Amino acid sequence: MGVNASHKAPIRRAAVIGSGVMGAGIAAHLANAGISVLLLDVVPASLTEQESRAGLTLKDPRVRNRLAAGGIAKLSGQQPPALYDAAFAQRITAGNLEDDLGKLAGVEWIVEAVVERLDVKQAVFASVESVLKPGTLITTNTSGLSVAAMAEGRSEAFRSYFAAAHFFNPPRHMKLVELVPGPDTKPSVMERLKQICELQLGKGVVIAKDTPNFIANRIGTYGMLTTIAAMKQFGLNVDEVDALTGPAMGRPKTATFRMLDLVGLDTLLHVVDNVRERSEDPIDAAAFARPPELEALVAKGWIGEKAGAGFYRKIRRPGGGSDIETLQLDTMTYAPRSNVASPVIEAAKTAKGAAAKVKALLFTDTKDRYAQFAWHSLKSVLLYAARQIGVVADSVSDVDRALVWGFNWELGPFELWDAIGVERSVQRMRAEGDEIPEWVEAWLAAGNTGFYKEEGQLRFYVNGGEYRPLEEEAGVISLAALKRNGRTILGNSGASLLDIGDEVACLVFHSPNNAIGGDILAAIRQSAAEVSRNWRGLVIGNEGRHFCVGANLMMLLMEAQNGDFDEVDDIIRLFQDSMLTLKRLDRPVVAAPHRMTLGGGVEACLPADRIIFSAETYFGLVETGVGLIPAGGGCKEAAAMAAARAGGGDLQPHVNALFETIAMGKTSGSGYDVQRIGLARPQDRVIIRGESRVSEAKRSVLELDREGYAPPPADARIRVAGREGRAVLHLAVDAMSRGGQVSEHDVRIGRKLAHVLAGGDAAPGAEVSEQYLLDLEREAFLSLCGEPLTQARMRHMLETGKPLRN
């Protein structure tokens, strides 16, 4: 199902039935997308004590809408946040299924998210159908009940517009939506739902079959069960298993048992029971038997994080702080966590990329107990996933995407199988007596060596024994595919300039963590010169896990510890000059940040003429956390933003606000939240579909070019608050110091930041050059680099990833 120009306009009105965790979360994400949402729940049967004291009755709307209103109220305190901006909660209206049922005739999409019971869902749909407007989309958020069974007894008109749209929790943050048609669902309805979920909600969609627990939960749960079995087979403990089944296997740090604690062991057993009881496959019936260890834990109430204990528990120390203890399954007691180390784990840690890590884990020493555990637990998942082709989904691509998007695996089962070598691994499986699915044997016998291949574009296997093209999503530019297809214009170890079409180039960072060092700065200057000569404009964007975590802190620390401050000065001058080169380029520049965009990453975006934020962008000048201030133009750009906002009026409030943002290292909770912390400009905007960020940035470049782009003047002047404004900021720092909120070193950093943002010793309201502010930045930065306490903060961040307050 591709996306094409014939798609209808976005939906504007929706209803969600059920205001529990999932229902309220889905309503929040619909509101995030600009949709007006009616959130309905049942009418309470009795008053609360608070309602009784207030003299309310069961007829009062505040009582009748209590459940839905409570679901909305809880959104503001959720972690991680369900809303991009707290104000978006105003797009959700609370109601109830008795008084407001008729309002469902005025919406375009109805999402059912009530309790996971077939009879309850069927009763809800019977009520919904009594007021349904023809052509309204109806979906269930079931995690595994039969779509066909839920639609039994409903009219053909209802069934043709009915499907499952299974969101993963939390709905804002989890990318996967499994769409599952019923036997009578119209293809056009599935196409429309796919369009809404992808383009409006920014989700990744896979098409699943109407089978127990669909794709991700079924295969992911199977993987957890086989891991527990392999754990017992090889005599491993909880800490050892989690050390092996996390990043070393291309999976999240939550690995197996931390993930089970987060999901809830009772929830897992529900999934296990659902597959076992509903599947007609005897292999499934055996594979999805309840592990006695899980039953024992649930019986004790140790069901995971929500109960305070599961495979892990947190113990508070008498003097403050806490420790994490691990369950010892043989004695059902807790003990301090153990450190796990071995040559195969170290080999996996040092390998680059998920594919290399897994190969190192499996093949560094095949006789190693840890490697054998990893192989046996992994091969079980690969074989099971292969048996599910044609059962839960038609394509290996849908299975892979479901596990990548739903469980945050770096590689799906078939991508992983390709990475370790299909022929090599199948030979080993045969030798160990494993039964290989017939279609895999036939596929290999036909001369194929993997489940994916590249011929100019990525292709994937679909039922029917042939490769079929992986559909290109409209509005998405794949930088990886462009690089594979030879569209690199220039580059070095840290960054590349790619041709993204229509005479627009894209500067792509690809250093470790996309940290900015000399290689990226060199690529910026070379790219600017190339774009000025031959291109219509420049996009700055990449497909890394994060856009940019800042400057290369290790390099700066080494030079500072060696006392080579001339070298530090050269680095900062180079950084500043590179950012000025971007700002003054005679072609439009548009930045497209995503996820963590911190410190130097922000400074690489602020020179752009426009920033296209992905909704999931965590943007902030956080240098004070390592004892420094922004010195790549960040302070200069903040001063310029303050002046622009003040116009000809009072500058101080705007300087104060940005001083607080930078001094406290504030980071946005989303792309929309950048406005709150003061780092967004009027021309910047946010898109909810992260995959479109480079395409949208390119469109903006072309728009600016068509309008007759002219760069900012090189002699631009910035009005500053001056020495009097600096004194105001100093008072604020001193007040925090007297209140015990900051350390002496924080005061030192704050005073230097105030000096720069206010324009140093300039007169109040003076207009200064950009270079004047850059010189102030650099001087303050160099001074702080020489401070032992700053160097301690830098070391601590590099060693722990956490700020040190000293």
BAKOL-449469 format. One record per residue: x, y, z of N, C-alpha, C in turn. Coordinates in steps of 0.05 Angstrom, whole numbers, plus 5000, padded with zeros to 4 digits. Layout:
BEGIN
XYZXYZXYZ/...
***
This chain:
BEGIN
501749765000500050005000501750255000/502150374978503850614976502250864982/503751074986502451334991502551494965/500251604956500251744931498651994933/498652154911497552414912494552414914/493252184910490252174911489152164939/490952154959489952124986488252354995/486452295013484552505022485952695042/484652905048485653095068485852965095/487553075113487852965140485152975154/484852785173482352795189482753005211/480553125219480553345239479053275265/477253075264475653015287475652715292/476252635316476352355323475152315351/474452065357473451995384475051755393/475651745419476951515432475051425454/474351165453472651045474474350885493/474450965518476150845538478351035546/478351115571480251325580482451215598/482950955597485150845612487850935601/489950795609492650875601492950885571/491950675557492250675528490350865514/487850865523485851045510486651335513/487351425537488251695541490751755526/492651565525495151605510494651635480/492751475469492151505441490751775436/488951845453487652115451489752335451/491752305469493852505470495352525444/495952295433497552305408495952415385/493352355384491652475363491652775367/491452865392491653155397494353265389/496453115394499153205385499153265355/497553115340497453145311495453355302/494353505321492553725313489653635310/488953395319486253285316484653355340/482153445337480253485359479153215368/479353155393478752885403476552895424/474552725421472552675441473252425456/473752445482474552205498472252125515/471251885510468851785524469551545542/468051525564468251285581465451245593/465251035610462650975621461951175643/459351185650458451355672458951215698/460251345718460751215744458151135757/458250915772455850815786455550935813/457551075824457451185851459151435853/458651585874460251825878462751765894/464851925889467151915906466652075932/468252035952467952185977468152485971/470052565954470352845948467852955934/466652805916464252895902461952925922/461752735940459652745960459952995977/462353055986462853296003462153545988/462553535961461953775945459053805939/457453615947454553625943453753555915/455453415900454753335873452953085873/451553045851449852805848450752655824/449652415820450352245797449352365771/447752575772446852705748448652935739/450453015756452253235750454253165728/454553325707456453265686459253215696/460053345717462753305728463153025738/460952905748461052625757460852445733/458952495716458452325693460952305674/462452525673464852535655467452485671/467152395696469452385713471752215702/471051975692473151795683474751915660/473452015640474852135617476352385626/475152555643476552795652478952715668/478752505684481052415699483352315681/482552175660484552075641486052315628/484652525622485952765610487752895631/486752925656488353055677490952905682/490952645680493352485686495552525665/494752615641496652645619498952835627/498253045642500253255648502553145665/502052935681504052835699505452585689/504752495665505852245655508752265648/510252055654513052035645513451765631/514451765606515152005590512552155582/512752415577510352575571508852465547/506152465550504452375528503952585507/504252845516503753075498506253205490/506353305465508653465456508753735471/506353835477506054085491503654055509/503954135535501754105554499154245544/499454455529497154605519495454435500/496654225488495154065469492853905482/492953885509490753745523488153895519/488254145511485754295506484354195481/485654035465484453925441482753675448/482753585473481353345481478953435498/476553335491474153395506473153145520/472553165546471652935561468552895558/467652645557464852585556464252315566/461852215561461151945570459451805549/459251545551457951385530454951395530/453751525550450851555550450051825539/451052035551450252305543451452395516/453752285509455252385486455452185463/453951965465454151765444453451875417/451452045416450652165390452752335377/454652435393456752605381458652445363/458552175365460252015348459552045319/457052135313456252185285457752415273/459152575290460552815279463552775277/464552535280467452485278468052325254/470552325246471452175222472751905229/473651875254474951635263474251575292/473351335297472751245324474751025332/476151075354478150885364477150765390/476750505390475950365415478350265430/478450325456480750245472479850175500/477750005501476649925527478149675537/477149555559478449325570478649095550/480648935552481248725532479448475537/476848525534474848305536473048315512/472748085499471248075474468348165478/467048075500464248145504463848445509/465748565523465548855528465949005502/467848925486468349065461465949035442/464748795441462448755424460148925432/459748955459457549125468458049425461/460549515462461249785454460549825425/461349635408460949675380457949665373/456349515388453449515383452349795389/453249925410452350195416453350395395/455850365387456950555367455350535341/454650295333453350265307450650405307/449350435330446750555331446750855323/449050985324449251265318451251325295/452351115284454551135266453751285240/455451465231455051595205456451425184/455251375161456451205141459151315132/461051135130463751215121465651285143/464751265168466551325191468451095195/470951155199472950945205472550855234/472650585238472450475265474750285270/476250325291478450135296478450055326/479549825331479949725358482949725364/483649795389486449785397487149525410/485749315404486349055416489248985411/490448845430493148745427493248455417/490948335413491048065403488447915401/486148045408483547915404482947895375/481147715368480347675339478747915329/479748035308478248255295475648155284/475647925271473247815260471147765282/472047655305470147605327468947855338/470448065339469448315350467248435332/467448385306465548495287463048315283/462948095296460647915293458048055302/456048025286453448145292453148425283/455248545272455048815262454348805232/453349035222452449045194454749035175/454148985150456248985130457549265128/455949475130457049745129459049795151/458449695175460249725197462849565192/462449315185464749135181466649235159/465649355139467349445117469149675125/468449825146470050045155471549985182/471549725189472649645215475249495212/477149555229479749415230481049455257/483149315262484749365286486949565279/487449755296489749935295491149915322/493049735324494249675350496649855355/496250055372498350235381500050095403/502550165404504250055426504550275447/505050185471505150375494507950455500/508550715504506650945503506151035474/503651105467503051155439504651385427/505351585442506951805430509651695421/510951545438513751475435514251225419/512451035419512850785404511950815375/513650745357513150805329511150615316/510950375326509450165312506450195315/504950165293502150115293501649875275/500449665286499749425270496849465260/496549475234493849485222492949205215/490649125224489648855219486848875207/486448795182483848795171482048565181/479448615181477648395185476948265158/475348055158474647925133473248095113/471848315122470348485104471348765102/473748815113474749095112475449165084/474649405075475249495048478249555045/479449485023482249565018482649865020/480650025011480950315013480950415042/479650265059479650345088482450295099/483650065092486350005102488350215091/487950295066489650495054489350765069/486950835076486451085090487551075118/487250855132488350835159491450845158/492550715138495450725136496451015131/494951155114495651435108495551605134/493351575149493051735173495251675193/495751415198497751335218500551435210/501251405184503951485176504251785173/502451915158502852195151501952385173/499752325187498852505208500052445235/500252185241501152105268504152045269/505452025246508351975245509051695253/507251505249507751225257508951055235/510050835243510850625224508750415223/507650345200505450165198506349895186/505449685198505649415186502949295184/502549135163499949005159500148715170/498548655190498648395203496048245196/496247985200493847815197492447785223/489947695222488247675246488847425261/491147425274492047185289492747275318/492847095336493347165365495747345369/495347585379497447765386499047875363/498047825338499047955314502047885310/503748095304506548035296508448075320/508648325328510848395347510548255374/508248275386507948145412508247845411/507347725388507547435386510447345384/511847465366514647375362516447485385/515947725394517547835416517147675442/514647595447514047435471515347155469/515147035445516446775440519446805447/520647025438523447065443524047075473/522347205488522747215517522546935530/520646785521520246515532522646335525/523546345501525846185494528446275508/528546525514530846625529530846515557/528546505569528346385596529046085595/528145955575528845665572531845625568/533045795551535945765546537545845571/536546035586537746115611538045875630/535945715633536045485650537845265638/537745235611539345035598542345085603/543145335602546045395604546845495632/545045495651545645555678546445845683/545146035669545746315672543846445693/544746675703543046825721541847075706/540147225720538747445708540747655698/542747725713544647925705546147835680/546847585678548347485655546547495630/544047415632542247415609541847705599/541547895617541048165608543648285596/545948195605548448295593548748195564/547447965559547747835532545547915513/543147985523540848025505540048315502/541948495510541448775505542948875481/544449095483545949195460547748995446/548848805461550548605449549148435428/546448425430544848275411543248465393/543948725393542548915377539848995387/539548975414536949035426537349255448/535149365459535449585478536849495503/537649705519539049645544537249505564/534549525560532749385578532949085575/534148995553534748705548532248535552/532448325568530148135572528648185598/530048175620528648175646527948455655/529548655648528748925653526248995637/526148905612523848945595521348805607/521648565617519448425629518348575654/520148685669519348845692517749095684/518549215662517249455652514449385641/514349165626511749085614509848985636/510948835655509248715676509048415671/509748255690509747965686506847865683/504947995696502147915692501247965664/502148185652501448245625502648045606/505147965611506447765594504947505595/504047415619502647165621499947185606/498747415605496247455590496747405560/498947515550499647475522500247185517/501747055534502446775532499846605530/498046655548495546505549493946545524/493846795514492246855490493246705466/495846695462496946545439496446245442/497046145466496745855471493845765467/491945925477489145845476487845885449/488846085433487546145408488946025384/491545955387492945845364492245555359/492045485333491445205325494045045321/496345175324498845045319499844905345/500144635345501044495369503844585378/505544685359508144785367507845025385/505945205377505345435393504245365421/502545165421501445075447503644995466/505644865456507944775473509745015479/510345175459512245395462511145615481/508445645482507345855498506145755524/507345545534506645445561507645655581/506145675603506945875624509545785638/511645935638514045865653513345865683/514045655697513345645726514645865741/517045965732518346185747516546435746/515346495723513646725721511146685738/510046455737507646405753508246445783/510546355792511346385820511646675827/512846825810513147115816510547255817/508747195798506147325797504547245822/504746995831503346915855504347065879/506847145880507947305902507247605899/506247675876505647965871508148115861/510247965855512648095844512448105814/510748285805510048295776511648505760/513548625773515148815758515249095771/515949285754516349555764513849675778/511549625767509149745778508549635806/509749405813509449295841511849345858/513949465846516349515861518349285862/517549055851519348825851518548645828/520548525816520148325795522748175792/523948185769526648065767528748255780/528048505783529648705796527948845817/529348955838527949135856529949345866/528849575873530449795882530249815912/532549825925532649835955533750115963/532250255979533150515989535250486011/537450636009539450626030538550806054/539250726078538450896101539451176100/541851216089542951486087542251636062/540551526046539851656020540951495997/539851525974540651375950539251105949/539950945930538650685927540550495913/539950235916541350025902539349845888/540349725866538649535851539549255858/537649085865538148805870536848635849/538048395845537148215824535947955837/533847855825532647615834534447375828/534747205848536146945845533946735842/533646635818531346455813531346195828/533746095834533945845848532945855877/533246095889532446125917530046315920/529346455899527146655899527746865920/530246945921531147165939532647365921/533147605933534547815919537347845930/539147925911541947965919543048205902/545248325911546448545896547048455867/546848645849547448585821550348505818/550748325799553548225794554548345768/557148395768558448485743558948245725/558248275700558548055680560648135660/562647975656564748025637565747765625/566447775600567647545586568747645560/570547485547571747575522569547615500/567447445499565547485478563847735482/563347795508561848045514563548285507/566048275513567848505507568048535476/568248305462568348325433565948455421/563548385433561048505423560948805429/561948885453561949165461563649335442/565949225434567749395418567049385388/565349195380564549185351562749425345/562849525321561249755312558849665297/556449735306554049675293552849415302/550149395300548749155311549648895298/549948905271550748655257553448555267/555348735269558048655278557948565307/556348685324556248615352555148325355/553048265340551847995342553847785332/555147845310557047645299559347605319/560247815332562347785352561447625376/558947665384557847515406557647215400/556747155375556246875368558746725360/560646865347562746715333565646775343/565946955363568646995374569746735386/568046595400568846335412566346165414/565845995395563245855394563045645417/565245585431565045405453564445545480/564645805479564145965503561145925512/560745905538558045855548556146085541/557146325543555446555536554746555506/556746495489556246485461554246265454/554446035467552545825462549745905471/549446035493546846125502545746325481/547346515472546446715452545546575427/547146375418546446245393543746095396/543445945417541045785420538545955424/538746165439536446335443535746485417/537846565403537346725378536346545356/537446305352536546135330533646055333/532746025358529945955363528046175352/528846425357527246655347527246665317/529546615305529746625275527946415263/528146175273526545955262523545995267/522846105290520046155296518946375277/520546585274519746805256519246705228/521046525219520746415192518246245190/517546105211515045945210512546115210/512846375217510446545218509946695192/511746675173511246795147508946655134/506946815126504446705115502446655137/503246665162501446625185500746895198/502747045207502147295220502547535201/504147495180504647705160505547565135/505447715113506247605087509147645081/510347865090513047935082514947935106/517447865100519547885120519948175129/519348355111519648635117517748725139/515248635138513248705159514048585185/515148345185515948215211518348375222/520248435205522648585215521848865226/520149005211519449275220517749255246/516149055249514549035273516349005298/518448845296520248815319522049055323/522949175301524549415304522949645315/520549695305518849915314517449855341/516749605345515149535369516749465393/519149345389520849265411523549405411/523949595393526449755391528849585386/528549355371530849215362532249375340/534849355339536249495317535949355290/535749095291535348925267533048735273/531248705253529148505255530248225251/528648015256529747745255531047675228/529747755206530847685180533247855172/533248105181535648275177537948155193/537448065217539447945233540447685221/538647525211539447275198541247325175/540647525159542347605137545147685147/545147835169547647945180549547725189/548447505201550247295211550747085190/549347105167549746915145547646695145/545846705126543646515125544646235120/546346205099547345935092548945815115/550745975126552545885148550845795172/548945965180547345905203545445665199/544245645175542545415169544045155170/546445155160548144915161548544825191/549045015207549444955236546844865248/544644985241542044895252541444605244/541944545219541444265209543144075225/545744145229547543975243546643925272/545244115283544244095311541443975312/540443875289537943735289535443915287/535744165281533444345279532044305253/529444335253527844315229527644595216/528544615192528544875177525844895162/524445125165521945155150522245105120/520244975108520544885080521145115062/519845355066520345565047523245675049/524445655072527245745075529045545060/528545285063530045085048529745125018/527345175009526845214980528245474971/528145674987529345934980532345904976/533645754994536545714992537145534968/535545324964535945134942535745274915/534245494914533945644889536345824884/538345824901540745974896540846244911/538846294928538846554943540546524968/541846744975543646734998542646905022/540447045018539447215039536547285034/535347415054532547495052532147775040/534347925039534448185027536648195006/536348354986538548404968538248694957/540548794948540549064938541249064908/539649204892540149254864539349534859/540949724870540150004868538250084889/536549904898534749954921534449704937/533649734962533249504979530849344970/531049084970528748914962528248714983/525748604985525248415006523648184995/523747965009522347715001519447725011/517647644994514847625001513947344994/511847245007510846975000510446954970/511046724960510846674931513646614919/515646624936518346544927519646734908/519446994913520747184896521447434911/523447584902524047844913522148044902/521148214919519448434909520548694920/520248914904521549174913520349274939/522049374956521149514979520049784971/517649834977516350074967517650324979/518050524962519150774971516850944982/517151045006515051205018515151485006/512851594998512651864988513452055010/514952265002515752465021518052385039/519352165033521652075049524152055031/526252185040528852155026530651985043/531551765032533351585047536251665041/537551775060540351855056542151615053/541551395068543151155065542951045037/540551045025540250944998541751124978/541651384982543051564964546051514965/547051474989549951414992550651154979/548950954982549550694968549450724938/547850914928547550944899549551144888/551551214903553751384892553051674890/551351784908550652064907552352234925/554652134934556352294951557952494934/557852744942559252954928562052984939/562352994965564953004979564552905007/566752865021566452765049569052685061/568852635087571152535102570152345124/571752285144570852085164568552185181/568152455183566152555201563552635187/563652705161561252805148561452765118/559152765105559052745076557052935065/557453025041555553195027554253025005/551553005006550152834987548352994969/548152904944546253014925543452894931/541553064941538852954947536853044926/537753134903536053184880535153474879/534353564855533453834850535554044857/538053964853540354154857540554244886/539654074904539954124933541853904945/543653994962545453814975544853785005/545653565017545153515045547853445059/548453595080550853535096550053335118/551353105117550552885135552852835154/552352855181554452785201554352485204/556752365207556852075214559252005231/560052185248562152125267560951965290/562451855309561251725332559451915347/556951835351554951995364554452265350/555452285325555252535309556452765324/558452715342559752935356561453095336/561453355340562853535321565753565329/567453485310570353515313571453645289/574053635286575453765264574553665237/573953405235573053295209570453415200/568553435218565953555211566253845204/567853995220568254275214569554315187/571454145179572654155153570554105131/568753905136566753845117564754065114/564154215135562354445134563454655115/566054715118567254925101567454845072/568254585068568354485041565654475028/563654395043560954375033559854655026/560354845043559355115038560555225011/563155175007564355274982563155124958/562654864960561554714938558654804933/557054834953554254914949554155194937/555855374946555855644935556455644905/558155464896558855454868556755314851/555555094861554154914843551354834851/550254924874547754814884545855044892/543254974893541255164900540955214930/541955024946541855064974542754814989/542754825016543854625033541954545055/541654285059540254165082542354055101/541954095127543653955146541953755161/542353505157540753295169542153025167/541352835183542552575182540552365192/541352115190539651895199540851745222/542551885237543751765261541551725283/542251575303540451545325539651815337/541651995338541152265347542452455327/541352695325542452895305545352965312/545853045337548553115345548553165375/550353025389550453055419552253275428/553453425409555153655416557853635404/559653795415562453795405563953555416/566253495405567953275413569253345440/567853265462568753335488571353215496/571852965487574352835493576752985482/576453085457578653245445579253495461/577053635469577453885485578753825512/577853615525578953545552581953475550/582653325530585453255527587253495524/586353675507587953925502588054095528/585754115542585754275566587454155588/587353895591588953765612591953785606/592653795580595453825572596354115573/594454295579595154575581595554705554/594654585533595154685506592754865499/592655105511590355275507590355425480/592755445468592855555441591355365422/591555105427590154915410587154925415/586354955440583554985446582455235433/584055455434583255705421582855665391/584655525379584455465350581955305344/581355105361578954945356576455115358/576255285378573855445382573555655359/575855775351575755955328574755815303/575755565299574955415276571955355277/570955275300568155215304566455475298/567255695309565755945305565856025276/568156005263568356085235566655905217/566555645224565055455208562055525210/561155595234558255665237557655925223/559556115224559056365209559056315179/560656135170560656065142557855965133/556655795150553955695144551955925144/552256105164550256325166550456515143/552756565132553156755111553356635083/552756385082552756255055550756385037/551556425012549756564993547656384981/547156164994545055974986543455915011/540855855009539255795033540255545047/540155555074540955325091538655255109/537855005110535654915127536654675143/536354685170537154465187534854295194/535254035197533153835202533953665226/533953765250534853605274532753405282/533653205297531853005308533052895334/531352805351532152685377534252865390/536352745403538152915418539753095400/539353355405540753565390541753755411/544253725420545153855444547754015439/548054225454550554375453551354455424/553554355415554554415388552554335367/550854135372548754065352546854295349/546054425371544354665369545754885354/548354915360549855135347550255085317/550054825309550054765280547454825266/545254845282542654895271541955195271/542855345291541955625294542955805271/545155745257545855915234544055875210/542455655210540755605187538555815184/537755855159535556045154532955945165/532655685168530255565178530955295191/529555225212529954965225527254805223/527454565212525154385212525554175234/524154215256524554035279522853785275/523953555279522353315283520853355309/518453245311516953275336518453165360/519952945355521552835376524452945374/524653195381527253335382527753435410/530053365422530653455449533053645447/532453905446534154115436535054285460/537654325463538454495486541454555485/542154795495544954875499545654795527/547054575530547354445556550254455566/551854635555554654645562555254695591/553554835605554054885634554254615650/553054405639553154145653555954035653/557654125635560454045635562354275642/561154475656562754695666563554905646/562254915623562955095601560555275594/560855445574558655585562558755535532/556455575518556555545489558555735477/560255635459562255815447562555765417/560655625405560755585376558755765363/558055985376556056175366553456155381/553255975400550655945414549856185430/551756295445551156535460550556775442/552156795421551757015402548956995390/548156755382545456725370543256775390/543756695415541756755436541457055440/543657195441543557495443542057615420/542457505396541057615372538057555374/537357315384534457255387533157435408/534557495430533457675450532957945438/534858045422534558305410532258315390/532058095374529858085355527158085368/526857945391524357925405523658195418/525658335427525158585441524458805421/525358775395524858995376526159245387/524659455389525759705400525159735430/523959525442523059545470525159445490/524159385514525959305536527259035529/529859035529531358795522531658595545/531658705570532458545593530858285597/528158295595526558055600527357825581/527957895557528657685537531457575542/533257745550535957655558535757475583/534157565602533757405627532857125620/530857105603529656845597531656665583/533156765564535156595551537556535569/538256715587540256655607539456425624/536956415633535956195649536055935634/535155945609535255695592537955585590/539955755584542655655580544055585606/543755755626545055705652544055445665/541455385661540355145673540554905655/541654945631541854725612539254605604/537154775601534554675595534454535567/533054315566532754175540529754145535/528954175510526154145503525253855505/522753815512521553555513520453455487/520453635467519553565440520353795421/519853765395520353975377518554215383/516054165391514254385398515154535423/516554395440517354505466519754695463/521054705440523354875436522555165439/520055225432518955495435518955575465/518155395482517955455511520655525523/522755395514525455455526526855685511/525455795491526456035478528456005456/528755765445530755725425529655685397/526955735394525755725367525356005357/525556035330525156285317522456285302/521356515295518756515281518756355255/520956335241521056195215521355885218/521855795242522255505247519555365249/519555105243517054955247517554665254/515454525261515654255271514054065253/515053825247513553625233513353375250/511053245249510653015267511852765255/512052755229513152515215516152545212/517652425230520552455230521852375205/520852165191522152065167522152275144/520352475147520052675125521852915130/523452915151524853165158526753265136/528253075124530153165103528553255078/526453115071524753195049523553465053/522553515078521353775084523353995084/525753935094527854135094528654205065/528854005048529454055020527254235007/524754175014522554335003522854625012/523654675037524054945047526455085033/528554935027530855045013529855144985/528354984971527355054945525455294946/523855304967522055524971523555784975/525555774992527256014997528756104972/529655904957531055964932529156104911/526756004909524856114890524056404897/524156454923523456724933525656924928/527956844918530157024913531857064938/533056844947534456844972536757044973/537057184995539357355001540357295029/542957255033543957185059543857415078/544057365105544157575124546657755119/546458005124548758185120551158115138/553558125127555958055142556558255164/555458505160555958715180553658755199/552058545203549658565220550558645249/548858815261549458905289547258795307/548058745332546158625352546058815376/543658895383543259065406543558895432/545158985451545658825475544758985500/544458835522543558955548545859105561/548259035554550559175565551159125594/552859295606553859245633551659255654/549559425649547359435668545659175667/545259075643543958825640545458595652/548158605650549858405662549458415693/549258655704548958675733546358555742/544258575726541658445733542058145733/543458035714543857745713545657655736/547557815744549257755767547657735792/545657915795543957915819542457655821/541457555798540057305797541857075805/544357075796546256865803546856875833/547257115843547857145871545557045889/543057105880540757015896540656715897/541256585875541256285874543456175892/545656315893547856225910547156255939/545956475947545156515975543056305983/541356225964539356025970540355745969/542955705965544155445964543355275940/542355405919541455255895543755185876/545955335878548255295860550855295876/552855165864555555155877557155405869/559455435882561155665876562055655846/562555405837563355385808561055455790/558655385797556255465781556055765780/556755895802556656195803558756305783/561056185783563256275765562356245736/561056015730560155965702557956165695/556056195714553856375709554656665704/556656755719557657035715558957065687/560356865679561656885652559456875630/557456705634555256695615553856965614/553357085637552057345638553757555623/556357545627558157735613557857725583/557657475573557457445544554757525533/552557415546549857475536549157765536/550157905557549558195559551258365542/553358255530555158415513557458535527/558358405549560758485563560458765575/562458925570562559195582561259405564/559759315544558459505526556459675541/555859905530553860075542551059955538/549260005556546459895553545259995526/544259795511543059865485544959895462/547559855468549559875446549159665425/549859725401549759525379552559425373/552959175375555559055372555558855348/557958795339558158605316557958315326/557458145307557457855314560257765324/562357865311565057785319565657875347/564658105355565058205383563957995403/561557895398560357705416561757435414/562657355391564157105388566757115404/568057345403570557375419570057345449/567757465458567057435486566557145493/565157005475564656715479567256565483/568956615464571456455463573156505488/573356765496574956835520573856695545/571156695548569956575571570356275571/570056155547570455865544573255785552/575255925541578055865547578655885577/577556095589577956125618576855895633/574455805627573155585641574655325635/575655285611577155035605579554995623/580655215633582955185651582255125680/579755135686578855085714578854785720/580254695741580254415748577454305753/575654465764572854365769571454315742/571954485723570754445696571854185684/574454145686575653905675574553655689/573953675715572753455729569953395719/568453605713565753565701565953435674/567853515658568153395631568853105633/570753035651571452755655569052595664/567552695683565252555694563252495672/562652695655560752655633561752445614/564252445607565352245589565251965601/565651945627565751685640563051575647/561151745654558551655663556151735646/556551935629554352035613552452215629/553252285654551552445671553052695680/551652915685553053155694553953135723/556053275729557153285756556753565767/555553595790555253855803557353875825/559454025820561654055839562154345846/
***
